[in-house]
Amino acid sequence: MARVSPKLIGLYRKGKMTLQHIKAFAVTGDHDAQERVWRGLPGWISNNPSVIRDTLTEHKVTASDRRVQFVTLTA
């Protein structure tokens, strides 16, 4: 939870999001991006933590991606 924006932690404490939401936001330490995603998602989508995670990582390649075999993860 240390990677999540204090503003979002505050919303969690007020019961406006679940622990699953917090976990989804923890994929990045960029607080501005986290807050931007939360503000930008329509209410019906923001209820789905996987959409949050996908939005925050849309330009990232995971270590399990087959392309990593041929090109390093950092590339």
C-alpha positions as CSV (number, residue, x, y, z in Angstrom):
1,M,0.0,0.0,0.0
2,A,3.0,2.3,0.3
3,R,3.0,2.7,-3.5
4,V,-0.6,4.0,-3.6
5,S,-1.4,7.7,-3.6
6,P,-2.4,9.0,-0.2
7,K,-5.6,10.5,-1.8
8,L,-6.6,7.0,-2.9
9,I,-5.8,5.5,0.5
10,G,-8.1,8.1,1.9
11,L,-10.9,7.0,-0.4
12,Y,-10.3,3.4,0.6
13,R,-10.5,4.4,4.3
14,K,-13.8,6.1,3.6
15,G,-15.2,2.9,2.0
16,K,-15.3,4.4,-1.6
17,M,-13.0,1.6,-3.0
18,T,-12.0,-1.9,-2.0
19,L,-8.7,-3.5,-1.1
20,Q,-8.8,-5.0,-4.6
21,H,-8.8,-1.5,-6.0
22,I,-5.8,-0.6,-3.9
23,K,-3.9,-3.6,-5.1
24,A,-4.7,-2.7,-8.7
25,F,-3.3,0.8,-8.2
26,A,-0.1,-0.6,-6.5
27,V,1.2,-1.8,-9.9
28,T,2.8,1.6,-10.3
29,G,4.3,4.1,-7.8
30,D,3.2,7.1,-10.0
31,H,0.7,8.8,-7.8
32,D,-0.3,11.3,-10.5
33,A,-1.1,8.4,-12.9
34,Q,-3.1,6.6,-10.3
35,E,-5.2,9.6,-9.5
36,R,-5.7,10.4,-13.2
37,V,-6.9,6.9,-13.8
38,W,-9.3,7.0,-10.9
39,R,-10.8,10.3,-12.0
40,G,-11.0,9.3,-15.6
41,L,-12.8,6.0,-15.3
42,P,-16.6,6.0,-15.5
43,G,-18.2,4.8,-12.3
44,W,-19.4,1.5,-13.7
45,I,-15.8,0.7,-15.0
46,S,-14.0,1.9,-11.8
47,N,-15.8,-0.9,-9.9
48,N,-13.6,-3.4,-11.8
49,P,-10.0,-3.5,-10.4
50,S,-8.7,-5.4,-13.4
51,V,-9.6,-2.4,-15.7
52,I,-7.6,-0.1,-13.4
53,R,-4.6,-2.5,-13.5
54,D,-4.8,-2.8,-17.3
55,T,-5.1,1.0,-17.8
56,L,-2.0,1.6,-15.6
57,T,0.1,-1.0,-17.4
58,E,-1.2,-0.7,-21.0
59,H,2.3,0.3,-22.3
60,K,4.2,-2.3,-20.2
61,V,5.4,-5.7,-21.2
62,T,5.4,-8.4,-18.5
63,A,8.3,-10.7,-17.8
64,S,6.1,-13.7,-18.9
65,D,5.6,-12.1,-22.4
66,R,7.1,-14.3,-25.2
67,R,8.9,-11.2,-26.7
68,V,11.1,-11.0,-23.6
69,Q,12.9,-14.1,-24.8
70,F,14.3,-12.2,-27.8
71,V,14.6,-8.7,-26.3
72,T,15.4,-7.8,-22.7
73,L,12.6,-6.8,-20.4
74,T,13.9,-3.2,-20.1
75,A,14.0,-2.8,-23.9
